[in-house]
Amino acid sequence: MSLPADTHMGAVHLSVADLRRSLAYYRDAIGLDVIDEGGGEASFGADATELLHLVEQPGARPADGYAGLYHVALLLPERRDLARWLAHAARARVPLVGASDHFVSEAIYLRDPDHHGIEIYWDRPRARWEGQVQRMGTWPLDLDDLLGELDGGDEFERQPPATRVGHVHLRVAAIDDTVSFYAGVVGFDLMAELGHQAAFLSAGGYHHHLGANTWESRGAAPAPTDTARLLGFTIVLPDEATRREFASRVGADDDGTARDPSGNVFALAPAG
């Protein structure tokens, strides 16, 4: 049984070595709102919607080379929003690690101070790519054309209220096991697969809510507890009855969490 078409991704939970440093980065460089802070934890979002939850773990080292988070992808509502943020990043000298045209979307990539991957993107209109997800690829993003969306009055202040977690991309130990679990057990549809290297899965025909790759993690163990790592991500279902049904299918714990074959933790949550 497939996940309902209106399934989407919710908040992503990460550990970080220095919460004050991360507060400055996600507030000033990324442009998210600080929703709550205290007790060594902080929540970030757009408007009142939580997108990221950070937990301080002093001295934690980056979790490079282990299974875990490849990137969390923040979906902006309009191309102009992406251009506005890119101009801000250039002015503030925010380091970028890539910028790509994926046919279905345009995306800019970063790493936060703990090496957590971040994608900021917008989707091209669905009518232009629906049924053609297999054409997803990676080409250089035309930054000049993107910035051409702006006029003199476009100043970046914060990410727009409609910003959300569009997808989560994982580092996994093996693609076959990952696809068997997320498609065969959780109920995502497999949208595209790059041999034994990467796979993209979704609900409702979206290009992907979940990505997975082995580029840095083939055969790898879960990130150790002394690293800045993925603590969990959220799959949001339409209501509590549906959440209970799928939680039973995946063998979720009493707290609603489950683990994939690579040890990545996720939670099923009801909308609202």
N, C-alpha and C positions, 0 to 999 in steps of 0.2 A: 504494500500500500504506500503510495506516494504521500509526501507531506502536502498539506493544503497549499493552494496557489498563493495565498497571502502570507505565508511564512516569510519572515525576514530576520536579519541579524540584530542582536541587541548589544549591550555593553560588553566590553572586553576588559578583563582584569589582569594587571601586570604587577610584578614587583620591581622596585627601583632601588638604587643604592643611596640616593640623596633626594629626598622629597622636595626640598626647597629648590634645588636645581631643576627638577622636573616641573615644578609649579611654574617657574619662570619660562621654561621652554614651551610647554603646552599652552600657556596663557599668551605669551608675547610673540613667539615664533609661529605657532600653529594657529592661534587665534580662537581657542576654545574658552568658554566661560568656566570659572571655578564654581561648581554648584555647592560643594561642601568640603570642608577640610577640618581635620582634627584627629588626634590619637594615632598619628603616623600614617594616615590615609587621606586621600583626596579624590573627589569625583569631578570629572570634566564633562562638558556637554555643549550643546547649542540650545539656547533658550533654557528650558528646564529638563530637557531629555538627556539622561546620562549616556555617554558614549564610551568613556574610559574611566576605570577605577584603578588608582595606583596605591600600592601598599609599600611603605618604606621598609627596606631590609639593609641596614647599614653595612657597607663593605661588600655587597653583592657584586660579583663580576659578571661581565656579559656572557650570555649563554650560547655563544657562537659554536657551531659544530654539533649541537644536540637537536633532538626533536623539540618542537615548540612553535613559536610564532615566527613566520616569515615576514608578514606585515599585516597590520590592521588598516583597512581602506575606508577613508572618510569620503562619502559621496555628497557632492555639492549639487544643488538643484539646477544651476544654469552654467553655461560655458563662461559667461561674464564673471561669475563668482570665482571660477578657477583663475581667470586672467587677473582679477583683482588681487587674489592671494599671491599669485606669482610676482606681480609688481611689488607687493609688500615684501616678499622674500628677497627680491633683488635689492630693494632699498635697505633692508635690515641685514643683508648679507647672511641669510639663513643658508647653511650648506645643503646642497641637494646631491643625491646620488644617481639620479636618472630622470628622464622625461620621455614618455613613450606614447605613440598612437597605437591603440590596440584594435582598431576598426570599430569595435562596439563602444569605445570610450577613449578619452584622452586623460593621461595620468602623469603625475609628478611624484617622485619618490624621495624619501628622506630616511635618516636613522636618528633616533633620539639619543640623548647622552649615554644611555645604557645599551645602545645598539639595537633597540627594538625598531623593526621596520615600520614605516608609515607610508601609505599611499594616499594622495589627495586627488580626486578625479571627478569627472562628470560623465554622464552617459549620453551618447548620441541618441536621438529619438528612436524609440523601440521599433517603429515601423521600418527603419533603415537597416536593422540587423536581425530582426526576429526571423527564425528559421535558417539563419546563416551563421550561427555561433561558431561553427567549425572554421570560419574564416578569421577567427581571433588570431592575432599574431603580435609581433613587436616591431614597430618601425619608429624612426626618430620623430619626435613631436616638433611641429613647426611652431617654435616659440614666438616668432615675430607675428605670425598669423593669429595666434592666440591673444597676444597682447594688443593686436589690432581691434579687439572687442571693446577696448576702453576709450573713453574720452577724458578730457581734462578734469571732469568732476568726479571721477571714480577714485575714491579713497577707501582703503581697507581699514575697517575697525575691528569687527569680529566675524567669525564664520556665521553664515545666515541661519536663522532658526530652523529651517528645514533640513539642515545637515544631519546625516545619519551614518551609521556603520553600514556601508553597502555590501562589503564582503570581508571575510577573514581568510587569510592565506597561511597555511600551515607548513612547517617543515616536518616531514614524516620519514619513517624508516623504510617503508615499502609502499609503492603505489597500489599494487594488487590488493593487499590487505585493507588499505584505506578505502578503496572504491567498494570492495565487498561490504565493508562496515557501513559507510555513509550512504551508499545506494541500497544495499540489500537489507540493512537493519534499520537505520535511521529513516530512510525514505526519500532522500534527495534523488533527483534525476541526473544521470551522467550526461553532461553537455559536450565535453570535449576531453580528449586524452592524448598525451604526447608520449606514447610508448610506456616505458617503465619510469619516466622522468617526472611527469606532472599530470594532474587531472583537475577538471573543473566541474563542479556540481551545483545544482540549484533546485529551487521549487518554482512552479508556475511559469516556466519558460524563460526566466531571467538568465543572463549569460553566465553568471556564477555568483552564488552566495558563499561558496566555500571553494577555495583553491588548496592544492596540496602538491608539494614537490619533494624530490630527493636530491636536489642539486647540491646541498650542503649537509645532507643528513642521511644518506643511504645507510641502512643498518645501524643507525645511531640510537643511543639510549635517550630516555627523557632527560631534560635539563636537571642537573643536581639542585638540591635545595639551597645551596649557597650562591646561586646565580640569580641575576635579574632576568626573570623568566615569565612565560605565560602561566598565569594562575587559573585562567578559565575564560571561555567565551560563551555567549548566550545565543540560543536559537529561540526566536519568539514565535509562538503558535497563536492561533486566533482566539482561543478561550481556554478555560481551565479544564474542561472535559477533554478537549483534544490534547492538552498537555499531559494529563494523566494517562491517556491511551498510549501516547508515544513514549512516555517515561517508562511504562511497563514494557514496551517493546525493546527498549535499549537497556533494560536492567538498571535503571537509575537508582542511586542510593536514596536514603530517606530524605536527604537534603536536596534532592532533585538533580544531582550531578552524576555524570557518567564519564568514562574514559574511552578513547578510541584505541586501536591496536598499537599506536605509538606512545600511548600514555598521556595524550593531550586531553585536558579536562574541559567539559562543556556542560552547560545547564540548559534545560528546557524551561521556558517561562511563558505564561499566558500574556497576551496583549493587554494593555491598559494598566 
